[in-house]
Structures are given as structure tokens and as C-alpha cells.
Amino acid sequence: MKKLSWLILSVVLPVLAGAQDIKIPPEVEKLSAKAKETVEVTMDGPMLRWASKFLSADDPEEKKCAQLVANLKGIYVRSYEFEDEGGYTQAEVEALRSQMRGPGWRRVVGVRERDGDNVDVFFRLENEKMAGIVVIAAEPKELTFVNIVGPIELDQLADLGGEFGVPKLDPKSLPQAQKGDRK
Amino acid sequence: MTVNDDNRMEDALRDALCRREAPEGFAERVLARVEKRSFSRRADLHLGSWLGMFRQPLLRWTALAAVSTALIVGGIEYRQLQREPAEGEVAKQQLILALRIASSKLQLAKSKVQHSQDQNENQEEKE
């Protein structure tokens, strides 16, 4: 009986862990003390809905923005800009990346450049539908982590670009990564 | 005292003590006044019993606490309602900022992928 309980736990716990929200590791949160400029946005479902009430329906951009966040469960952003290079370590970036190794996550973009620009884009899939996206951009003087939780269609995702003066992102240009693709 | 004086006094007494009919409607007016007085006393007694309830210290303090709580809660709610638009504007700006950052980093990813693809194509052409 004991063996059966352990077996059930060993199967159920990883599934639950995969279902849990992504946490910002404490060592990453501490980077704000060293950063020249920090942006921290933490918006869960109720907060998103409340904030989107203040988006104007008359402004076409804000209207699109409200439609985009309507089905989201949360937006979490941490962006740290440093005076010089080496403001963060690879261990801190790895602490963020390692959370997307659970089931349900698929890396669609993984860029490693010699000059230090490393970008990862992960999609969270539930029943082959988009349920979230994580972007980790590790640049020489900047570390950015974006976690958007909730069902987003690719065209909605593309609508993130094109607004606010940023050129539109073409979802077709994103490479179709294989399941479990790791570098 | 003379006999005439006695007669005058006797006449005056007889006149004063003789039976006279009450003016018309006198009885109704008296009854109406009695009724009005008794209603007013009953109302006083009723109000007195309600106010008398607050003579008990426990009830008095409970009522005071209830009124104070209502005032505090009302005040907080009112202040919250006044502050909401300003806080909502801050939240909206935060939301837009978060979307801007997400958008710009996705664009960065896209440009890196594009750049890498272009480099590969150039290399293949050279080969």
C-alpha cells in the first residue's frame, strides 16, 4: 500500500508541478538592487480585469489591448537594465529557464549569440492550444523576463506587436520547433 | 343685619345654587379632551420604553460601536471610490508598459531568428 502511495505521488507531483505558475526566483528578484533601471509588473487575473476597465473603448489601440488581455490570467514582467555588462550571471538566467523544462512547455525560439544576446521564447500548450508564453531576453546590459499566462492565439500574440509604435510580429516567421527541443 | 339684608342674601344663594343646564356640546368637548390627553400619555410611554432600552450600558455601547463602525467603513469606501480612478490609470499604464516590453522582446527574438536564417542562406549560396 505504501509503495502504491509513493507511486501515485511520484506520478501526480510532477504533473502538478508542471501546472503550477512560473515563479520568479529570489536571486532574480534581488537584481533590482544592482540594476540601473528596473521594471516590475505583476498583474494576476483580477488585477488585469480591473486595469483593463480603464482602457478607453474610443482609442483603437487601447481597445485591442483590452481584447487581448480579456482572456489572460496574468502578465508578469521583470526587466533589469544595468550600467555595465555582467550585471547578472548565467546561473540567474538558468534559474528562470529551468522552470520551462516541465511538461506542457515548448521552446519555439532559442538564440545564442557570441556577443551575448540570448533570447528564448517558450510556449505553454494545453490540448495543443496556446495557454501561455514566456520570453527570456538576456542581453549584455539587460535581462528581461516576460510571462503571459492564459489562452493566446498566435494572431492575438502578433497583435502585441504593431501597437505602441513597435513593428508587427509575423507569427509565420517563427520557426516551428519540435516538442522537447532543448539546446 | 336687617330682615331685608337676610332676604337679599337668601335670594343670591338660591340664584347661585339653582340647577342650570350645561351649554350645548359641553360633554363632547370634555370627552374629546380626555381622549387626547390619554393618547399623548400613551405615546410618551411608548417612546420612553424605546429610549429606555439605551439606559442599559451594554446596549448603549453596542449601538455606539455599530454607528462608529458604519461611519469608518463608509469613510473608507468613500475614500476608495475617490482614489480608484487615479490607481486605475496607474494600473493601465503598467499594463501597457508590460505589453510594450513583451512586444519589443518578441520582436528582438524575431529579428535574431531572421538574422540567423539570412546568414545560413548566404553561407549556403557561397558553398
Boltz contact constraints between the chains, C-beta under 6 A:
constraints:
  - contact:
      token1: [A, 41]
      token2: [B, 94]
      max_distance: 6.0
  - contact:
      token1: [A, 41]
      token2: [B, 98]
      max_distance: 6.0
  - contact:
      token1: [A, 51]
      token2: [B, 91]
      max_distance: 6.0
  - contact:
      token1: [A, 51]
      token2: [B, 92]
      max_distance: 6.0
  - contact:
      token1: [A, 51]
      token2: [B, 95]
      max_distance: 6.0
  - contact:
      token1: [A, 54]
      token2: [B, 88]
      max_distance: 6.0
  - contact:
      token1: [A, 54]
      token2: [B, 92]
      max_distance: 6.0
  - contact:
      token1: [A, 55]
      token2: [B, 92]
      max_distance: 6.0
  - contact:
      token1: [A, 75]
      token2: [B, 98]
      max_distance: 6.0
  - contact:
      token1: [A, 77]
      token2: [B, 98]
      max_distance: 6.0
  - contact:
      token1: [A, 77]
      token2: [B, 101]
      max_distance: 6.0
  - contact:
      token1: [A, 79]
      token2: [B, 101]
      max_distance: 6.0
  - contact:
      token1: [A, 109]
      token2: [B, 109]
      max_distance: 6.0
  - contact:
      token1: [A, 109]
      token2: [B, 113]
      max_distance: 6.0
  - contact:
      token1: [A, 111]
      token2: [B, 112]
      max_distance: 6.0
  - contact:
      token1: [A, 119]
      token2: [B, 108]
      max_distance: 6.0
  - contact:
      token1: [A, 119]
      token2: [B, 109]
      max_distance: 6.0
  - contact:
      token1: [A, 119]
      token2: [B, 112]
      max_distance: 6.0
  - contact:
      token1: [A, 121]
      token2: [B, 109]
      max_distance: 6.0
  - contact:
      token1: [A, 135]
      token2: [B, 105]
      max_distance: 6.0
  - contact:
      token1: [A, 137]
      token2: [B, 105]
      max_distance: 6.0
  - contact:
      token1: [A, 137]
      token2: [B, 108]
      max_distance: 6.0
  - contact:
      token1: [A, 144]
      token2: [B, 105]
      max_distance: 6.0
  - contact:
      token1: [A, 146]
      token2: [B, 102]
      max_distance: 6.0
  - contact:
      token1: [A, 146]
      token2: [B, 105]
      max_distance: 6.0
  - contact:
      token1: [A, 160]
      token2: [B, 99]
      max_distance: 6.0
  - contact:
      token1: [A, 160]
      token2: [B, 102]
      max_distance: 6.0
  - contact:
      token1: [A, 160]
      token2: [B, 103]
      max_distance: 6.0
  - contact:
      token1: [A, 161]
      token2: [B, 103]
      max_distance: 6.0
  - contact:
      token1: [A, 161]
      token2: [B, 107]
      max_distance: 6.0
  - contact:
      token1: [A, 164]
      token2: [B, 100]
      max_distance: 6.0
  - contact:
      token1: [A, 166]
      token2: [B, 103]
      max_distance: 6.0
  - contact:
      token1: [A, 166]
      token2: [B, 104]
      max_distance: 6.0
  - contact:
      token1: [A, 169]
      token2: [B, 106]
      max_distance: 6.0
  - contact:
      token1: [A, 169]
      token2: [B, 110]
      max_distance: 6.0
  - contact:
      token1: [A, 173]
      token2: [B, 110]
      max_distance: 6.0
